[in-house]
Amino acid sequence: MNYYTYWSISDLPTNSIKSFEVFLWITLLSLILWVIIKRYKKQNGDYEKLILLWTTGIIFLFSFTVFSYLKFFTKETTEERIQNYLKSSHILTVEGLISDFESIKPANRRGRVTIESFVVDSVEFEYDDALLGRFNRFSKTNNRVFKNGLPVKITYGKTKHEILKVEIAR
């Protein structure tokens, strides 16, 4: 059967942003801020302008140093590590039709949380959309895509059945 990837752990924002890009933006912003302070901040006789210039200058030098190190002296291996993990013995794949799909909204003091569960070929999956639980894991509740009878292929962790990749048949 022909599948397309609906969701994958390798598509997460934490995997798509390169670490050196963060320091590039910090470097550029601190340089712009330093120029603005140097040009427009009035000297009042106190040391406020001097402190601001030194602080932004130190941030600029630190972020430029880290950016240079990450860009030119290290190798980005995030995608390679994720693909190796997906091919490891700790990962299993199940293919079949979704059955026993259930979406519940339990009464909760911490706000509204939706919990969805379903079974594919006798493997049970459950996920929720709790605010702190969304980081680096599948939490697409109320998506109106999953339903009973939908042919899927799911790559998941062996121990806790955490969803790592969802493919849906075309």
Secondary structure, DSSP 4 states (H G I P E B T S, - for coil): --EEEEEEGGGSHHHHS-HHHHHHHHHHHHHHHHHHHHHH----SSSHHHHHHHHHHHHHHHHHHHHHHHHHTS---HHHHHHHHHTSTTEEEEEEEEEEEEEE----TT----EEEEEETTEEEEEE--GGG-TTS---TT-S---TT-EEEEEEETTT--EEEEEEE-
